[in-house]
Amino acid sequence: MANISLYLRTLSYFKLEQLYFKAYYTARDRFRKFVNYKHNFTLYRKGVALKLEECVPVKTSYEANKFTFLNQSVKFSDKIDWEFQDKGTLWAHHLNYFEYLLQDDMSKARGSALMYLLIDHLPKSHVALSPYSISVRGINWIKFISKHGITRKTVDRYLFCQYRILMDTAAHDRMGHHLLENAFSMLFGAYYFKGFELFAEAKIILTRELYEQILPDGGHFQLSPMYHQLMLLGILDSYNVMKNNAVFEDETLIELLKVSAERMLGWLEKITYSNGRIPCLNDSVYDVAPSTSELIAYAKRLEISARPVELKESGYRVFRKGKMEGIIDIGNVGPDYQTMHAHSDTFNFELMYDKKPLIVDTGISTFISNNIRGRERSNFSHNTVRLENINQSEVHDSFKVGRRAKVTIDLDEQDHYIAGHDGYKKHEIMHQREFKVLDDQLLIRDEMVTSLNDIGSVYSFLHFHPDCTIHKIEANGLLVDDWEIIFEGRVDIKVFDYNYALGFNRTRRAKMLQVAFDGELDTKFVRRQNQSVN
């Protein structure tokens, strides 16, 4: 019954459109299995190579039948297993994305051979024919085909059929970045095949979803800096296609793409640290999406510049004072109907000094549904407050959220923020957190607002970067590198090891604090100048 209630709470936030398509796709797919349905790979339309500005460079992931994705390598000795699942489903999808076609050292002959190997497998494929795989691969194939001037009837026939499948299976049930990626790819397919039906569908989705998914402050509404970079890449690619190929004249759509890119660039520049790194908030990790500098350079080639924005709707606030910089999260976990990449991290923050991280988000190392995934999404892995062993937002499975904390902002001024959330309202408690940024100081005040006499155990967590060293633990705080961290109101301080994610499937041991308090806690970060640590 508890599991049923959890899933009902999760489904209650979905849009009716999502629920309709989930039911429709499930019923349709079962019927197709019953009648031995097979995709028709005999359809054909000739494609025409596209003119494109130089796109974002990709990292090397293929060499002599060895594929490396998500920091894991597999070498196929005989033939490529396109359904290979030993490294997880996400690894298998990356194998089918074909991004390696765009490596600098990928020859026309070798890339074409890889494409034909998949074509031989397509009629019996599962992973390759998922809507997201079709979308990402379609863009990569068209870029490769256009670069090398490939004119092969077989390639066009199978690619055209994949786009017909995509139109039939687009992610209207998932929505969010999945649906947007489908639309980017349909636009590529429309221009390559001169297909009006593809263009019409792409325009409908892009027009609706760009207005929906790109917030007024320029952030992508799923609030993951990594997925923000990926969606910005898709918008820039789409603008690239429309700007350089006179197939469909649509000034409204190309202007929407340009304005969306300008605002997203403005947001990305705002939240990127001076060392060039993004904060790894929610489902974010390094070396999956193009870097901020690569996206800025790509936009410049397309004559697109960042539009100045003020952070608001995304819920993130950035502070910079001298050499100190950081980011604060005082927003909701994301759009109610699309929280698959959200974490239980309300009032999380990061702190950096002189381009070196001190307090960090722990990041993610896996999408597999296991204890690691659950831990990395939980309060325990973020720099915020937890009541007992209860998450503020009810994250579960790999990508689901049931009950979720709702934020109320009471003060929103430069370098001074006060907000509260109701993630513990079932327990008659409201968590209020105040951030105040001063010169070489960060002050945080936590208060558990309640009328109860006993609220149980409350913990504040702090996660240090692996390069940081705890020198001394004192009665009311500790010394970490050149910082003194003072706790007023603490009951107990404990130090634990945790795994800091360097990327998918790569972690490094680091230190974290668990600070117990009764109901009020003042945390002060003070930079110690020119003082030696004994």
C-alpha positions in Angstrom: 0.0 0.0 0.0 2.9 2.4 0.8 4.3 1.8 -2.7 0.9 2.3 -4.3 0.5 5.6 -2.4 4.0 6.7 -3.5 3.3 6.1 -7.1 -0.1 7.8 -7.0 1.6 10.9 -5.4 4.1 10.8 -8.3 1.5 10.4 -11.0 -0.7 13.2 -9.5 1.8 15.8 -10.8 1.7 14.6 -14.4 -0.1 16.5 -17.1 -3.2 14.8 -18.6 -1.4 14.8 -21.9 1.4 12.8 -20.5 -0.9 10.3 -18.9 -2.9 10.0 -22.2 0.3 9.2 -24.2 1.6 6.8 -21.6 -1.6 4.8 -21.9 -1.9 5.2 -25.6 1.7 4.1 -26.3 1.4 1.1 -24.0 -1.8 -0.1 -25.6 -0.5 0.5 -29.1 2.8 -1.3 -28.5 1.0 -4.3 -27.0 -1.4 -4.5 -30.0 1.5 -4.3 -32.4 3.2 -7.2 -30.7 0.0 -9.2 -30.9 -0.3 -8.6 -34.7 3.5 -9.2 -35.2 4.0 -5.5 -36.2 7.3 -4.7 -37.9 8.7 -1.3 -38.9 8.8 -0.8 -42.6 12.4 -0.2 -43.6 11.7 -0.3 -47.4 10.4 3.3 -47.5 12.8 5.7 -49.3 13.4 9.4 -49.8 16.6 10.9 -51.1 18.5 13.3 -48.8 20.6 16.3 -49.6 23.7 17.2 -47.7 23.4 20.3 -45.5 25.6 23.3 -45.3 26.7 23.9 -41.7 29.0 26.2 -39.7 31.6 24.3 -37.8 29.8 22.6 -34.9 31.1 21.9 -31.3 34.0 19.4 -31.4 33.4 16.0 -29.8 35.6 14.0 -27.6 37.2 10.7 -28.8 35.1 7.7 -27.8 36.0 5.2 -30.6 39.2 3.5 -31.5 39.7 0.1 -33.2 36.4 -1.3 -32.1 36.9 0.0 -28.6 34.1 2.3 -27.4 34.5 4.5 -24.3 31.5 6.2 -22.8 30.8 7.3 -19.2 34.4 6.5 -18.3 33.9 2.8 -19.2 35.5 1.1 -22.2 34.4 -2.0 -24.0 36.2 -3.6 -27.0 34.1 -5.8 -29.2 36.4 -8.6 -30.7 34.0 -10.0 -33.2 30.9 -7.9 -34.0 29.4 -4.9 -32.3 26.7 -5.8 -29.8 24.3 -2.8 -30.3 22.2 -4.0 -27.4 25.1 -4.4 -25.0 23.8 -3.9 -21.4 26.7 -5.0 -19.2 27.6 -1.4 -18.5 24.0 -0.2 -18.1 21.3 1.1 -20.3 22.8 4.6 -20.6 26.1 3.1 -21.9 24.1 1.2 -24.6 22.3 4.4 -25.6 25.6 6.2 -26.0 26.8 3.4 -28.3 23.7 4.0 -30.4 24.0 7.8 -30.5 27.0 7.6 -33.0 28.6 10.8 -31.6 31.9 9.2 -32.5 31.2 9.8 -36.2 32.2 13.4 -35.5 35.6 12.7 -34.0 38.4 14.5 -35.8 40.1 11.2 -36.8 36.9 9.5 -38.1 37.4 8.7 -41.7 34.5 8.5 -44.3 35.1 4.8 -44.9 35.2 3.8 -41.2 32.2 5.9 -40.3 30.2 4.6 -43.2 31.1 1.0 -42.2 29.9 1.6 -38.6 26.6 3.0 -40.0 26.1 -0.1 -42.1 26.8 -2.3 -39.2 23.9 -0.7 -37.3 21.7 -0.7 -40.4 22.1 -4.5 -40.5 20.9 -4.7 -36.9 18.1 -2.1 -37.0 15.1 -4.4 -37.9 15.6 -6.3 -34.6 16.9 -3.4 -32.5 15.4 -2.1 -29.3 17.9 0.5 -28.0 18.6 2.0 -31.4 14.9 2.6 -32.0 14.1 4.4 -28.8 12.9 8.0 -29.6 15.9 9.6 -27.9 18.4 7.4 -29.6 16.9 8.0 -33.0 17.0 11.8 -32.3 20.6 12.1 -31.2 21.8 9.6 -33.8 19.8 11.3 -36.6 21.6 14.6 -36.0 25.0 12.9 -35.8 24.4 10.9 -39.0 23.3 14.0 -41.0 26.3 16.0 -39.8 28.6 13.2 -40.9 26.8 12.6 -44.2 26.9 16.4 -44.9 30.6 16.7 -44.0 31.7 13.8 -46.3 29.1 14.2 -49.1 27.8 10.6 -48.6 25.1 9.7 -51.2 24.0 6.1 -50.4 20.4 5.0 -51.1 20.5 2.4 -48.3 21.6 5.0 -45.7 18.9 7.4 -46.8 16.2 4.7 -46.7 17.0 3.6 -43.2 17.5 7.1 -41.9 14.1 8.2 -43.4 12.4 5.2 -41.9 13.8 6.1 -38.5 12.4 9.6 -38.8 9.0 8.1 -39.6 9.3 6.0 -36.4 10.3 9.1 -34.4 7.2 11.0 -35.5 5.2 8.0 -34.4 6.9 7.7 -31.0 8.0 11.2 -30.0 8.2 11.6 -26.2 4.9 13.3 -25.5 4.6 10.9 -22.5 7.9 12.1 -21.0 8.0 15.7 -22.3 10.8 17.9 -21.1 14.2 17.7 -22.7 13.3 14.4 -24.4 10.6 16.0 -26.5 12.8 19.0 -27.3 15.6 16.7 -28.5 13.0 14.9 -30.7 12.1 18.2 -32.3 15.7 19.3 -32.9 16.3 16.0 -34.8 13.0 16.3 -36.7 14.2 19.7 -37.9 17.5 18.2 -39.1 15.5 15.4 -40.9 13.2 18.0 -42.4 16.0 19.9 -44.0 18.0 16.9 -45.1 15.0 15.1 -46.7 13.1 18.3 -47.6 10.2 16.8 -45.7 7.4 19.2 -44.9 5.7 16.8 -42.6 8.8 16.6 -40.5 9.2 20.4 -40.5 5.6 21.0 -39.5 5.9 18.6 -36.5 9.3 20.1 -35.5 7.9 23.6 -35.6 4.8 22.7 -33.5 6.9 21.1 -30.8 9.7 23.7 -30.8 7.3 26.6 -30.7 5.5 25.2 -27.7 8.4 23.7 -25.8 10.9 26.6 -26.2 8.3 28.9 -24.6 7.6 26.3 -21.9 11.1 25.0 -21.2 13.2 28.2 -21.4 12.5 30.2 -18.3 12.3 34.1 -18.4 15.8 34.2 -16.8 17.2 32.0 -19.5 17.5 28.8 -17.4 16.2 25.4 -18.7 13.3 24.5 -16.6 14.7 21.1 -15.5 17.3 23.1 -13.6 20.3 20.9 -14.4 23.3 22.9 -15.7 24.4 19.9 -17.7 21.1 19.4 -19.5 20.9 23.2 -20.0 24.2 22.9 -22.0 22.8 20.0 -24.0 19.6 21.8 -24.9 21.5 24.9 -25.8 23.6 22.8 -28.1 20.4 21.6 -29.8 19.1 25.1 -30.2 22.4 26.3 -31.7 22.5 23.3 -34.1 18.9 24.0 -35.2 19.7 27.7 -35.8 22.8 26.6 -37.7 20.6 24.4 -40.0 18.0 27.1 -40.7 20.5 29.9 -41.1 22.7 28.1 -43.7 20.1 26.1 -45.7 17.3 27.8 -47.7 14.8 25.0 -47.6 12.0 26.3 -45.4 11.7 30.0 -44.9 10.3 30.7 -41.4 11.5 33.9 -39.8 9.4 33.4 -36.7 11.0 30.0 -35.8 14.6 31.1 -36.6 14.1 34.2 -34.4 12.7 32.1 -31.6 15.7 29.9 -31.8 18.1 32.9 -31.7 16.4 34.6 -28.8 16.2 31.3 -26.8 19.9 30.8 -27.4 20.8 34.3 -26.4 18.9 34.0 -23.1 20.3 30.5 -22.4 23.8 31.8 -23.0 23.2 34.6 -20.6 22.1 32.2 -17.9 25.0 29.9 -18.6 27.6 32.6 -18.4 26.0 33.8 -15.1 26.2 30.5 -13.3 29.6 29.3 -14.7 32.4 29.7 -12.3 35.5 31.7 -13.1 37.5 28.5 -13.6 35.1 27.5 -16.4 33.2 24.8 -14.6 29.5 24.6 -14.1 28.0 23.8 -10.6 27.0 20.1 -10.7 23.4 20.7 -9.4 20.7 18.1 -9.8 21.6 15.6 -12.5 24.8 17.3 -13.7 28.2 15.9 -14.3 31.3 16.9 -16.2 32.4 15.7 -19.7 29.0 14.8 -21.0 27.8 18.1 -22.4 29.9 20.7 -24.3 31.7 23.1 -22.0 30.5 26.7 -21.5 33.5 28.0 -23.5 32.8 25.6 -26.4 29.2 26.7 -26.5 30.1 30.4 -26.4 32.6 29.9 -29.2 30.0 28.0 -31.3 27.4 30.7 -30.8 30.0 33.3 -31.8 30.5 31.5 -35.1 26.8 31.7 -35.6 26.9 35.4 -34.7 24.9 34.9 -31.5 25.8 36.6 -28.3 24.7 36.2 -24.7 21.8 38.4 -23.6 22.2 39.8 -20.0 19.8 38.2 -17.6 19.0 38.4 -13.9 18.6 35.1 -12.1 15.1 34.7 -10.8 12.7 32.0 -12.1 15.3 29.2 -12.1 15.7 29.6 -8.4 19.5 29.9 -8.5 21.3 32.9 -7.1 25.0 33.6 -7.7 27.3 35.5 -5.5 30.7 37.0 -6.2 32.8 39.1 -3.8 36.5 39.5 -4.5 37.9 36.0 -4.9 34.8 34.3 -3.3 32.0 33.0 -5.5 29.3 30.4 -5.2 25.7 29.5 -6.0 22.6 29.1 -3.9 19.4 27.2 -4.6 16.3 28.8 -3.3 13.9 27.4 -6.0 11.6 24.5 -6.4 12.9 21.2 -7.6 11.6 21.8 -11.2 8.4 21.7 -13.2 5.9 19.5 -11.4 5.3 17.3 -14.4 9.0 16.8 -15.3 11.2 16.1 -12.3 13.1 13.1 -13.6 16.5 14.8 -13.1 15.6 16.6 -9.8 17.3 15.9 -6.4 16.1 16.5 -2.9 18.4 19.5 -2.6 16.4 22.6 -1.6 18.6 25.3 -0.2 21.7 23.6 -1.4 24.8 25.7 -2.1 28.4 25.7 -3.3 31.4 27.9 -2.2 34.6 28.6 -4.1 37.6 30.8 -3.4 40.2 31.9 -6.0 38.8 29.4 -8.5 39.3 26.5 -6.0 36.2 24.7 -4.7 35.6 24.4 -0.9 31.9 23.3 -0.5 30.6 21.3 -3.4 27.6 19.4 -4.6 28.5 15.7 -4.7 27.4 15.3 -8.3 26.2 12.0 -9.8 28.0 8.9 -10.9 25.2 6.7 -12.2 21.6 6.6 -13.6 21.2 3.0 -12.6 18.4 2.4 -10.1 20.4 1.3 -7.0 21.5 2.5 -3.6 24.2 4.8 -5.1 21.6 6.6 -7.2 19.2 6.9 -4.3 21.9 8.3 -2.1 23.2 10.8 -4.7 19.7 12.3 -5.1 19.0 12.4 -1.4 19.4 15.2 1.2 22.4 13.3 2.6 24.4 14.2 -0.5 23.6 18.0 -0.6 24.6 21.0 1.5 21.3 21.5 3.2 19.2 20.3 6.2 17.6 17.0 6.8 15.0 16.0 9.4 15.6 12.5 10.8 16.1 10.3 7.7 13.4 12.0 5.7 14.1 13.7 2.3 12.6 17.1 1.8 11.4 15.8 -1.6 10.4 12.2 -2.1 12.9 11.1 -4.7 12.6 7.4 -5.6 13.6 4.9 -8.2 16.0 6.5 -10.7 14.0 9.4 -12.0 10.8 9.8 -10.0 9.7 12.3 -7.3 6.6 11.9 -5.2 5.9 14.6 -2.6 8.1 17.6 -3.2 9.1 20.6 -1.2 7.6 24.0 -2.2 9.6 27.1 -1.6 8.5 30.5 -0.4 11.0 33.4 -0.8 10.8 36.0 1.9 13.9 38.1 1.0 15.6 38.3 -2.3 18.3 40.9 -2.4 21.8 41.0 -3.7 23.9 38.8 -1.4 21.1 38.4 1.1 18.4 35.7 0.8 15.8 34.2 3.1 13.5 31.4 2.1 11.4 28.6 3.5 10.2 25.3 2.3 7.3 23.0 3.4 9.0 19.6 2.7 8.4 18.6 6.3 4.9 20.0 6.6 3.6 16.4 7.3 5.7 16.7 10.5 4.4 20.2 11.2 7.8 21.8 10.5 8.9 24.5 8.1 12.6 24.8 7.3 13.8 28.4 6.9 17.3 29.2 5.6 19.0 32.6 5.4 22.2 33.3 3.3 24.2 36.5 3.8 27.4 37.1 1.8 30.0 39.4 3.2 33.7 40.1 2.2 35.5 36.8 2.7 32.5 35.5 4.8 29.4 33.5 4.2 26.7 33.4 6.9 24.0 30.8 7.0 21.1 30.6 9.5 18.8 27.6 9.7 15.6 27.6 11.7 13.1 24.7 12.0 9.9 26.7 12.5 7.3 24.7 14.5 5.0 24.8 17.5 6.2 21.3 18.6 8.3 20.9 21.7 10.3 18.0 20.3 11.1 17.9 16.6 13.5 14.9 16.6 17.0 14.9 15.1 17.9 17.6 12.6 21.2 17.6 10.6 23.0 20.1 8.5 25.4 18.6 5.9 28.5 20.1 4.3 30.5 18.4 1.6 34.1 19.4 1.0 36.0 19.1 -2.2 38.5 16.2 -2.2 41.4 18.6 -2.3 40.4 20.2 1.0 42.0 19.2 4.3 40.4 19.3 7.7 43.2 20.5 10.0 41.5 20.8 13.3 38.1 20.2 14.9 37.3 22.5 17.9 34.3 22.9 20.2 32.3 25.1 18.0 33.7 24.4 14.6 36.8 23.4 12.6 39.6 24.7 10.4 39.6 23.6 6.7 42.5 24.8 4.6 42.4 28.6 5.0 38.8 28.7 6.3 37.4 28.7 9.8 33.9 27.3 10.0 32.0 28.2 13.1 28.7 26.6 14.3 26.5 28.3 16.9 23.7 26.1 18.2 25.3 22.8 17.2 24.7 19.7 19.3 27.3 17.4 17.7 29.7 17.4 14.8 30.7 14.2 12.9 33.0 13.8 10.0 32.4 11.1 7.4 33.9 10.0 4.1 31.8 10.3 1.0 32.2 9.7 -2.7 32.6 12.8 -4.8 31.6 12.2 -8.4 34.2 13.1 -11.0 31.9 11.9 -13.7 29.8 8.8 -14.5 31.4 5.8 -12.8 34.3 7.8 -11.4 34.4 8.9 -7.8 37.0 10.2 -5.3 36.9 10.0 -1.5 36.3 13.3 0.3 35.2 14.5 3.7 31.7 15.7 4.8 30.3 17.1 8.0 27.1 16.1 9.7 26.1 18.8 12.2 23.3 18.0 14.6 21.2 20.8 16.1 18.0 21.2 18.0 16.1 23.8 15.9 18.4 26.7 15.2 21.9 26.8 13.7 24.2 29.6 12.7 27.0 28.6 10.3 29.8 31.0 9.6 32.5 30.6 6.9 35.4 33.0 7.6 38.4 33.3 5.4 41.6 33.3 7.5 44.2 35.7 6.1 48.0 35.1 6.4 47.6 32.7 9.4 49.4 29.4 9.6 47.5 26.3 10.6 49.1 24.3 13.5 
